[in-house]
Amino acid sequence: MNNIVNLEIPNLDHIPTVASSGVLVYMNISQATLRKKDKQASEQITASNNADIGVASVNKKLLGNCAELDAIQTFVSGVRNWHTRVTQPWADKGPRYLFTARYPDWVNKMTGFQQEMTRLVDALELVYNWKVMQAQASLGSLFDRKDYPSIEELRSKFSLEFSSEMIADGTQQRHYSGLTEEQIKKVCTSQIEHTSKKYDFIIGDVWKRVHKMCVRVADRIDYKAHEKTKRIYDSMMQDALDMIDLLKISNINQDPEMDRVTRRLLATFNGVTKEALQKDEKLRTQTKKSIDDVIKSLPSFDM
């Protein structure tokens, strides 16, 4: 039985808007740590110190101090942090929600990240055999050639992949095989409810991020001229601008409260720089008061 059902969906304005205003994005990064536990050495350490078996272990850095490997690890950490920052949670694991306004930049950035990953792995490959030779000398009896993958195996351990897909919200006309009309309606209704909860989750995450930013800035600028200064970071000011941008693009339902907070933060941070806040006590006081007012007006969301 093949059924196509055109459902009469209730007027839930934000349900289809979630699907049309964002996509689900996937990013998978893998890397080799090139660390190895030496079981025999671990047992020797515990035995020589009269310790219980398993309370200590010897972990070898197979390439020693390798700048090329360190560069990959730092790069991967940065990519993961950036991806988390520009997306919203959707599931415990797997895809994250990305507002369509950010999609072109996300694709460009991820493409650039892929190219940079390839370059960094190429750099590691160039020094790999030499690093293995150095490790043989530095590790002494801990060296075991079987711990080291071939060049081909090494490259296969590093990858960066990304993809995206549209969101099904349960309101579209769908083709199902083997289901009755009533069963199809139940499937679609369940999907609508699921998407509705995701919408609340996404917006809740936005408010939490804004709250975290406001608390951080308010704390860093809360000092008088005669008191010990607190360090104000460039990243903190950029985070404030990023949160304002996030509020703009996430206000898909034209929520007046979200619009009010956005305009208040724009007025608060317009033309304000790290240097100005460091030098001007009056500006710090005014800025903090404005931020405190915003904090008081934010939804709770168990913050």
JOLIN-V514547 format. One record per helix or strand of 3 or more residues. SS is the DSSP state (h for helix, s for strand). FROM is the first residue (numbers start at 1). TO is the last residue. If there is no record, write none. Layout:
# JOLIN-V514547
SS&FROM&TO + SS&FROM&TO
This chain:
# JOLIN-V514547
s&2&5 + h&13&20 + s&22&30 + s&35&38 + h&39&48 + s&58&61 + h&67&86 + s&96&99 + h&100&142 + h&145&147 + h&151&156 + s&159&165 + s&174&177 + h&181&220 + h&234&250 + h&256&269 + h&274&279 + h&281&297
